[in-house]
Amino acid sequence: MPPRVNSGALLRVSDDSGRILRTETLCAGSDLRDRLCIAHANYQRQGWAVNELRPGAWAFMATKGRRRLLVAIRPLELEVKISDNAC
């Protein structure tokens, strides 16, 4: 995924069961890598163990006790396509 997208993106936090706990819409042109780095630092500051942010990765895992979260950025058009296909 490019560092910026024309149609916007979503920062999505889901648990290990796949339940979406939080979403944040990121406007078109937002610096997506910077937003992911901010989320990574925030979870770490709140006491979560976070895995390393790797170049080209658009997600990271955060673990605290038995809780495990996936924090990811996804293109908004992909989210819309998935929603449109839901029954």
VMD Tcl script that draws the C-alpha trace (Angstrom):
set ca {
  {0.00 0.00 0.00}
  {1.36 3.46 -0.77}
  {2.08 5.86 2.12}
  {-0.91 7.96 0.99}
  {-4.08 6.89 -0.82}
  {-6.51 9.01 -2.84}
  {-9.70 7.54 -1.40}
  {-8.90 7.47 2.31}
  {-8.22 4.57 4.63}
  {-9.30 3.05 7.93}
  {-7.26 2.45 11.05}
  {-8.93 -0.62 12.48}
  {-8.38 -2.35 15.83}
  {-9.72 -5.88 16.18}
  {-9.38 -8.55 18.85}
  {-8.18 -12.12 18.41}
  {-11.75 -13.21 17.63}
  {-11.92 -10.78 14.71}
  {-14.35 -8.38 16.44}
  {-13.75 -4.79 15.43}
  {-13.19 -2.75 18.58}
  {-12.42 0.62 17.05}
  {-12.12 2.29 13.66}
  {-10.79 5.65 12.65}
  {-11.35 7.08 9.17}
  {-8.22 8.60 7.68}
  {-8.80 11.24 5.03}
  {-7.42 10.94 1.51}
  {-3.86 12.21 1.46}
  {-3.20 11.38 5.13}
  {0.27 10.15 5.99}
  {-0.68 6.54 6.73}
  {2.72 5.40 7.91}
  {2.90 8.28 10.39}
  {-0.56 7.43 11.76}
  {0.42 3.79 12.22}
  {3.62 4.87 14.03}
  {1.55 7.11 16.34}
  {-0.82 4.22 17.13}
  {2.17 1.94 17.77}
  {3.72 4.45 20.20}
  {0.37 5.03 21.95}
  {-0.25 1.33 22.60}
  {3.32 0.92 23.83}
  {2.92 3.91 26.17}
  {-0.28 2.34 27.56}
  {1.63 -0.77 28.60}
  {0.90 -3.01 25.63}
  {3.69 -5.18 24.25}
  {3.83 -4.33 20.54}
  {5.74 -6.10 17.83}
  {8.21 -4.24 15.66}
  {6.90 -2.09 12.81}
  {8.54 -3.48 9.71}
  {9.08 -1.60 6.45}
  {6.12 -2.18 4.15}
  {3.91 -3.56 6.94}
  {0.55 -1.89 7.56}
  {-0.32 -3.66 10.81}
  {1.07 -4.68 14.18}
  {0.03 -6.89 17.07}
  {-0.42 -5.53 20.60}
  {-0.54 -7.88 23.60}
  {-1.42 -7.16 27.22}
  {-1.96 -10.10 29.53}
  {-4.26 -12.48 27.67}
  {-5.62 -9.76 25.37}
  {-4.28 -9.58 21.85}
  {-5.16 -6.88 19.30}
  {-4.46 -6.39 15.62}
  {-4.01 -2.74 14.69}
  {-4.09 -2.28 10.92}
  {-4.55 0.30 8.21}
  {-6.64 -0.74 5.23}
  {-7.66 1.16 2.10}
  {-11.21 2.46 2.46}
  {-12.29 1.07 -0.92}
  {-11.35 -2.44 0.26}
  {-13.51 -2.01 3.37}
  {-16.44 -0.83 1.23}
  {-16.10 -3.82 -1.12}
  {-16.08 -6.24 1.82}
  {-19.19 -4.57 3.33}
  {-21.01 -4.65 -0.02}
  {-20.48 -8.40 -0.28}
  {-21.83 -9.14 3.20}
  {-25.20 -10.90 3.34}
}
mol new
graphics top color blue
foreach p $ca { graphics top sphere $p radius 0.5 }
foreach p [lrange $ca 0 end-1] q [lrange $ca 1 end] { graphics top cylinder $p $q radius 0.2 }
display resetview
